[in-house]
């Protein structure tokens, strides 16, 4: 183990992936998480080909494949249940070498956490301020024993959508903005086999993803003013989606009211000019918070982590050049994915104009599933650094 020390601010999927990527390269890592316990809040996610390759690079791919759910035949439907577009997992396997994987967020978080030394994880630690120059960084935080500080060769900002490090070090960048949609999600027990599918209606969508062990992750989104809440969020979902095709009513009937999470969708509308400042590197939502319409938020964070670990393989030696390489490799790609995700939402879930909806339906029906899959390869056919 080298003497190089990295402090990772944030213990979510991106932060733990970064800590593990650096740990695998010989770094001593400390993860500071402000929550009193280290756990993932959320329902499920789809790990696309790019994320699975990144997790393979972290030696976790086989563990996740054994407990999660490979993609079932799926695609896009309308609210009456008519298929508009189909995707065959066999085509995905032929074109990309691996299928996507549905997984509970808590499962992925646990697998990452268990791969790290327990001593590297500190909870109840709220980072207040970071001092950074070209040679050194100091992280000031408030922990169980009061104000504390840590010296580090590298600080990784993985503190999410409302990143304190981004606000401190890039004060000229506006806060994330509302994307125009609110979303509900839940992970529930549902033993019946289901496809991985999205249903598009006017200004709304409903998605379902099997995540293994008899569980299904569902999500729903619709155009709405920001900051909305309902006394019963499950009843709100039923009001908008309960009349859509099977098995949506059955999924909602099987959902305990307390299992439903609701969040407005925000994104970082003003791209950062760099993901690096001094000895601090941002990744995940802290660097490029994006809408969920391409299912790439967590995938890009895991990619970030693997690339950061690769460029920092020599430890603190030559770190400014390594961080410059990280910024060069990650900023263009992630910001392009973020732009594409925003466009996908406007073409997909947010579309309301009847003429535009009709034109979209015709275009989807005329486009073979294999062609639709090829159109996504620029985003998902990514490979980790080999050096």
N, C-alpha and C positions, 0 to 999 in steps of 0.2 A: 504494500500500500504506500502510495506517495504521500508527501506532506501537503499536497495541493488540497485546499479546502473550498468547497462550494456551499453556499447557503441558498436554499431554495425557499422562496416565499410563496406559500400556498401548497396545500396537501391534497389537491384534487387530482384528476387523472393526468393532466398535463404536468403538474408539479412532481408527482410520484414517478411518472415516466422519465422526466428529466433527471431526477435523483438517481434512478436506476441506471440510466444510460451513462451517467458520469461515474457512478459506483462501479459499473462493469469495466470502465476504463482506468480504474485505480484511484479515483478521487475519494477523499473523505467528504461525506455529505451530511448536512444538517437541514432537515425540513422543518420550517416554522409554519404551523397551522393555527389560525386564531380560534377555531372551534374547540370546545373542551374535549372532544373525542374525534379521532380520525375516521371519518366515514363519508360516503358519497350520498348526497341527497339527489334523488331523481328516480326515473323509472328505467327505461331501456335505451339502447342505441344500436345502430347497425355499424359494424366494423367493415368498411369496404376493403377492397383488395389492397390498397395502399397502406391502410392501417394494419392489416394482417401481416404484410411484409415487414412493417416497422416492428411489430410485436415479435415476429420471428427473429429479427435482429437482436431483440432483447431476451431471446430464449424463452419466450412465454407463449408463442403461438400454439404449440401442441397442447399445452395445459388448457388454454381457452377453447380450442376446438373440441376437446373431450367433454366439456360441460355445457357448451352453448348450442346454438341451433343454426345449422347451415341453411342458406336461402332455399325456401320452397318456391315452386313456380309462381310467379306473380306478375304485377304490372300496374296499370292504371285503369280504374273503372269510373263510371258515372254514378250518380246517386241511386239509379234504378238497378245497378249491378251489372250493366253491360260493359264488357271489356273494350277499352279503347286502344290499349297497347299491352302486349305481353312480353315478358323477358324470361328466357329459358336459362336456368342455372347451368345447363350443359354448355350453352353458347358462352356464358360468362367464364366457365372453366377453360374452354378452348381458347378464348381470346386473351384472358388475363392470367391464366394459370392457377387461379384460386377463386372460390366463390366468396360472397359476403357472409357475414356471421351476425346473427342477432344475439345480444347478450344483455343481461341486467347490468346496469351501471355499478351496482354494489359488488357484483361478481368480479368485474374488471378491476375495480378499486382494491378489492381484497387480494387478488392475485398480484397486483403491483406492490401492495403494502407488504405482503409476506415475503417478497423477494428482496426486501431491504433489511439491513440490520435494525433491530428494534431500537438500538441506542441512537439512531440517526433521526428519530421522529420526536418532535416536541409539539404538544398541543397546548391550547390556551395561550398562545404566543402571538400577540398583536404587534405587527411591525409598525413603528411610528415614523422612522426616517432612515435613509441610507446615505452615507457619505461615500463618494466614489471618485477616484482619479485613475490615471493610467496604470498605477502600480499596486493599488490596494483598495479595499472597500471595508466599511464597517456598517453593520446592521444594528440599529437601535430598536429594541422591542420591549414590550411590557409583558412579562410572564407571571407565573404564579408567585414568584418571589419579588415582584416589583420590577422596576426598570433594569434592563440588562442590555449587553451589547455583545456582538460576535465579530471577530475579524475574519475576513474571507479574501481569497484570491479572486473569486467569482461569485456574483449574486445573480440568481435566476428569478426573474419576476414572473410568477405563474399565479398571480392573485386575482385572476378572473376579469369579468366584464367591467367591474368598478375598480380596477387596479389602482391601488394607492401609489405604487411605484411609478406607473405611467403618469399619473397626475403630478407627482413630484418632479420627475425628471423631464417630462415633456409637457410643461404647463400650458404651452400654446395650443395643444391639441384639444378640441372640444370633447366633452363627455359623450359617450354613446347616445344615439338617438333612437326614438321609437320607430319601428319599421312598419307600423300600421296594422299589425295583427296581434291577437292574443291567443294563447295556446293552453290546452289542458292535456294532461298525460297521466297514465297509470300503468302499473305492472300488476297483473292479476293471474290467479290460477284459472286456466281454461284448457282442459285436456283435449278438446276436439282439434283435429288438424286444420291449419289455416294457411293460406298463402301469405307471402309478404307483399302487401298491396297498398296502394293509395287510391282514394276516391276523391275526385274533384267535383265540386259543385260551385255555384256562383259565389265567389268571395269566400269560399270555405273548402276545407279538405279534412278527410279522416284517414288515418293510416293505422295499419296493424302489422306487428312484427313478432313472430314466435321467437322466444329467447331461451328455450330449453327448459327441461325439468317441469314440463306441463304448464309453463307460464307464457303469457302473451303480453307484449307491450303495445298499448294503443295510444294514439295521440289525436287531437282534434285542434283545428285552428280556424279562425274566421276574422274577417275585417272588423275592427271595433275601435272605439275611442280608447285612449290609454287609461290606465289606472282603474279599470272596471273590476268589480267583484260582485259575487252573488252570495246570498245566504247559504245556498246549497249549490256548489259548483257542479256536482253530478247532475242535478236537475237541470242546470243551465245547458249542459251538454246534451241531455235528452231532448230538451226543447228544440235545439237546433239540428240534431243529427238522429234523433230517435226514429224518424220516418224513413231513413235511408235503408239501403238493401241489407239483407242478411250477410254476415252474422253481426252487423253493427248493433242492432237492438239486443242481441244475446250477450255481446261483450259488455254493454252498459248494464244489463241486468245482473251480470256476474261481478260487477265492480262494487266493492264496499265504498260508501260515501267518503270515508276518511282517506281513501287511497288516491284521491284525485288531487293533483297539483295544478295550479294555474299560474302562468307567468306571461307578462307581456314580452314581445320579441323586440330586442334592441340590437343594434349593430354599430360598429365603429365607422361612421360615415366619412371621417377625415383620416386618410391613411397616414400612418407614421412615416416620417422621412428616414428613419432608421430604427432597427430593433435593438440597437446597442448604444449605450452611453457610458463611457469609462469602462468599469468592470461589471456593469449590469447588462444583462441580456433578457429581453422579454420573450415570452412564448405563449401560445394558446390564445385564449380570449383577451389576455392583457395586451397582446400585440396586434391581434387581428380579429376581434369579435365579429362573427358573421351570423347571418340568418341561418336557420336549420334546413333550408329548402333542398340542399344537395346532400344532407346528412354528413357533412364534412367537418363540423366543428371539432369534435374529439379526435377525428382522424388526423386533421392537420396539426393538432397539438402533439399527438404522438410522433408524427413525422418530425416536427420541430425538435422534440427531445432527442430522437435518434441522431439527427444531424448535429445537434449541439454536442452530444457525446462524442461523435466521430471527429469533429474538428478540434475538440479539446483533448484528444487522446494523449498528447504529450504533457498533460498537466498544465501547471501555471506558466511553464516556459513557452514563450512566444504567444501568450494569450491574446494580446491585441490583434495580431494577425489572424488568429483562430476565430475571434469574434467577428472580425471583418468578413471572413469567409462564411460564417454562419449567416450574417445579415445578407450577404450577396446570394446565398443559396435559397434562403427562405422568404425574403420579403417579396420578391416579384411573384413567386408562385402562390403564396398564401393570399396576397392581395388580389390576384387574378381569380382565385377560387371564391373569395368573398364577393367580388363584383358579379361573378357568374351566379352565385347563390341568390343574390338580391334580384337579379334578372329572372331567375327561375321562379322565385316567389311571385313576381309580378305577372308572369306568363301562366303560372299554375294556380296556387291557392288564392291569390288576390284578384284574379280576373273576374269581372262582373258583366261587362258589356255583352248583351245577347249576340250581337253579330260576331264579336271577337270569340265568344265561347263556341259558336257554331263553327267558325273557321278553325279553331283549335281542335275540335272533335274530328273534323275531316282530315286535318294534317296528321293527327295521331293514328287514325285508322289506315291511312295510306302509307305510313312509315313502318317498314318491317321492324320487328323487335331487335333483330341483329344489327340493323342500322342505328337504332336508338342507343343500343349498347356501345357501338363504336363511337358515337358522339360523346360518350362519357369517358372514353379511355384517356383523354388528355389529363383528366383529373385523377382517375383512379389507378392508371398504369404507371405508378411511381415505384422506384427501387431505392433502397437505402444505399448510402455510400459504402463502397467496398474497402476503402483504404483505412 
